[in-house]
Amino acid sequence: MLRRSVLGAIAGLLLIGGAGMAMGKTLIYASAMSGQLVDGSGRPAAGVTITRTWQTSSKTGSDSTTTDDDGRFAFGSVEQRSLFGGLNPGTPLIDQQFTHDMTGTPKMFLRMSKRSFGPNSELDGRPINLVCRADTDPEPGPGPILSSTCRILD
């Protein structure tokens, strides 16, 4: 009898846990994006390491990729599944910085913010596709793009 009660309790917890995970929410800390890094003459910057760093008030992370022969690069989204993520009453502020190592020293070429955990909320739902210059210093950008050497492609 005790064994049946214990097995029943475990099965109940698994069902509740499974339902809870189905009710959970995926939080996107950084959306997927693609781009191209070019030099001062507009030529592709091939073989350059690009690092994306993101930070909230409680979490931080980074990932890197390398440009291909055409200077193109891509990052996947940074996601976390959260059981109670949809219940958070606050608005997140996620700071993202992108650097390249073309000169041997990391140089920032893009900084943008994200104020929701939704996909592509950096650009109000539009996919992020950029062309960025490696040779200039970032200038203030519009809206969530705080500073950049990039232009947005449609």
C-alpha positions in Angstrom: 0.0 0.0 0.0 2.8 2.4 0.9 4.6 1.5 -2.3 1.5 2.3 -4.4 1.1 5.7 -2.5 4.7 6.6 -3.2 4.4 5.7 -6.9 1.1 7.6 -7.1 2.8 10.7 -5.6 5.7 10.5 -8.0 3.4 10.1 -11.0 1.4 13.1 -9.7 4.5 15.3 -9.4 5.6 14.3 -12.9 2.2 15.2 -14.3 2.2 18.5 -12.5 5.8 19.2 -13.5 5.0 18.3 -17.1 2.0 20.6 -17.2 4.1 23.3 -15.5 6.7 23.1 -18.2 4.0 23.3 -20.9 2.8 26.5 -19.2 6.3 27.9 -19.0 7.6 30.6 -21.3 10.7 30.9 -23.4 12.7 34.1 -22.6 14.8 35.4 -25.4 17.8 37.4 -24.0 19.3 38.0 -27.5 17.6 37.5 -30.8 19.1 35.6 -33.7 20.8 38.0 -36.1 23.0 38.0 -39.2 25.3 40.6 -40.7 28.3 41.4 -42.7 31.5 43.0 -41.5 33.4 45.2 -44.1 36.6 47.2 -44.0 36.9 50.9 -44.8 36.8 50.2 -48.6 33.7 48.1 -48.3 35.5 44.8 -48.8 34.4 41.8 -46.8 36.4 41.3 -43.6 37.0 37.5 -43.7 38.2 35.4 -40.8 37.4 38.0 -38.1 36.1 36.8 -34.7 33.0 38.6 -33.5 31.9 38.3 -29.9 28.4 39.1 -28.7 28.1 39.9 -24.9 24.7 40.3 -23.3 23.8 41.4 -19.8 20.8 41.9 -17.6 20.7 43.0 -14.0 21.0 39.3 -13.0 22.5 37.4 -15.9 25.3 37.7 -18.3 26.7 35.7 -21.2 28.6 35.7 -24.4 29.2 33.8 -27.6 31.4 34.2 -30.6 31.5 33.4 -34.3 33.9 34.0 -37.2 33.1 35.8 -40.4 33.2 33.8 -43.6 35.0 34.7 -46.8 32.3 37.2 -47.6 32.5 38.8 -44.1 29.2 37.3 -43.2 28.4 36.2 -39.7 25.3 35.0 -37.8 24.3 34.4 -34.2 21.5 32.2 -33.0 19.1 33.4 -30.3 20.0 33.1 -26.6 17.0 31.5 -24.9 16.0 30.2 -21.5 12.9 28.3 -20.6 11.2 29.7 -17.5 8.3 28.2 -15.6 7.4 31.6 -14.2 8.8 33.9 -16.8 5.4 35.1 -17.9 4.6 36.3 -14.4 7.4 38.8 -14.1 5.8 42.2 -13.9 8.9 44.2 -14.7 10.3 45.2 -18.1 13.8 43.7 -18.7 16.7 45.8 -19.9 19.1 43.6 -21.8 22.3 45.3 -23.0 24.1 43.7 -26.0 27.6 44.6 -27.2 29.3 43.2 -30.3 33.1 43.4 -30.8 35.5 42.3 -33.5 39.2 41.5 -33.3 40.2 42.7 -36.7 43.0 44.8 -35.3 44.1 42.3 -32.6 42.3 44.2 -29.9 38.6 43.9 -29.3 36.7 46.9 -30.8 33.0 47.5 -30.2 31.0 48.1 -33.4 27.5 47.6 -32.2 25.6 48.2 -28.9 21.9 47.7 -28.7 19.3 47.2 -26.0 16.3 44.8 -25.7 13.3 45.7 -23.5 11.3 42.5 -23.8 11.9 38.8 -23.9 10.1 38.5 -27.3 11.8 37.5 -30.5 13.4 40.4 -32.5 12.2 43.0 -30.0 15.5 44.8 -30.6 14.1 46.2 -33.9 10.4 46.1 -33.0 9.9 42.6 -34.4 11.9 43.0 -37.6 14.6 40.4 -38.3 18.1 41.7 -37.5 20.3 41.9 -40.6 23.1 44.4 -40.7 26.2 45.6 -42.6 28.8 46.9 -40.2 32.1 48.7 -40.8 35.1 47.5 -38.9 37.2 50.7 -39.4 35.1 53.4 -37.8 34.0 54.2 -34.3 30.4 53.7 -33.3 28.0 56.6 -33.6 24.7 57.1 -31.7 22.0 55.1 -33.3 18.2 55.3 -33.4 16.0 53.7 -30.8 17.3 50.5 -29.3 20.6 50.8 -31.3 22.6 52.7 -28.8 25.8 53.0 -30.9 26.8 51.4 -34.1 28.9 51.3 -37.3 26.1 49.4 -38.9 23.2 50.0 -41.2 20.1 47.9 -41.1 19.2 45.9 -44.2 15.5 45.2 -45.0 
